[in-house]
């Protein structure tokens, strides 16, 4: 693993650590953990314990739910949840939520 691409001198420790975290995926793991925590805080009561946040792609948060009634239920709560997530994790840029069925969601 070669970090120093600049032959004129050493790199700062911050630069090296940033690249290391990105290469190992630890930065993504931390972001995912933060999103899961934010989801637990922003999710309606009916979703707690039977849903889990997935990844954010192009502003769309993928949420896994344990049964199909929750997919429909999200339609009633989507605006409030998106607004709350915008407060909790503004860097994610969440503009929409898409629910998917996953039998083990939230467990």
N, C-alpha and C positions, 0 to 999 in steps of 0.2 A: 504494500500500500504506500503510495508516494503522495505526500501532502505538499511538499515544497515545489511548486511549479515555477516559482520566481527565483532564479539563480542569484539574484542580487542580495539576498539576505533571508533571515529567518522570518517565519510568519508569527502573528500574535497567537496566544493560546486560545483566545476567543474564536478566531477564525478556524483553528484546528479542531476545537471542540464542536463547533457548528457543523463542520463537514463530517466529523465522526458520527455525531448524532443522526445526521441525515442518512449516512451510509448504512448504519445499523438498524434504522427504522425506529429508534427509540423516540424520536421527536413525533412520529406519527402515532405511536402507542400512547404517548402523553396526551396528544390532541384527542384521540379516541376516548380516553378515560375522562377527560374534561367534558366531552360531548355527552357521554353516558350519564354523568352527574347532572349536567344541565337538563337532560331529558327527564330524569327522575323528578326534578324540581318543577319543570314546565308542563309535564304530562297531566291531563285530567285524571281525576281519581279513578275512573273506570279502567285506565290504562296501566296503572301502577301494579307491578307484579305480573303482568301478562303482556308486556311489550318491552322492546329494547331498541335503542338507537343504532343505526348502521352508519354508513358513510355518507358524507355530503359530496355530491357531484354536481357541478354547475349550479350550485345554490339549492339543490333539491336534497332534503334529508330523507334517507330511506329508513323507515321504521318497521320493525318486524313485530307482528301481533300474533297472538295465539289462536284467535278465532275470527271468523269473517264479520261478525257483528261490529267488531271494533274498527274495521275498515270503514264501514258506513258511519259509525259514530264520530270518526275523525273529521268528517265533513262538517259537523256541527261546531267543532272546537278549533278548526285549523287556524283561523285568523288570530285568535288569542294565543295559541301555542307558538305560532311563528313570531308574534310580537314579543312574547316572553323569552323565547330563545335568542331573539335579537338583542335583548338586554343582557342575557347571561353569557352568550358566546358571540359577540358581534363580529369577531374575526372570521367566523365560519360563513357569513353572508347568506344565511338560510332565507330563501324566498318562497319555498314550497315544501310540502311533506308528501311523500308517497308511501303508503302502507303496503306491506307484503305479508302473506301468511307464513308462519313458521311455528310448528307445533310446540316447540320448546321455548318460545319467546318469553323472556322475563324470568326464566328459572335458573 
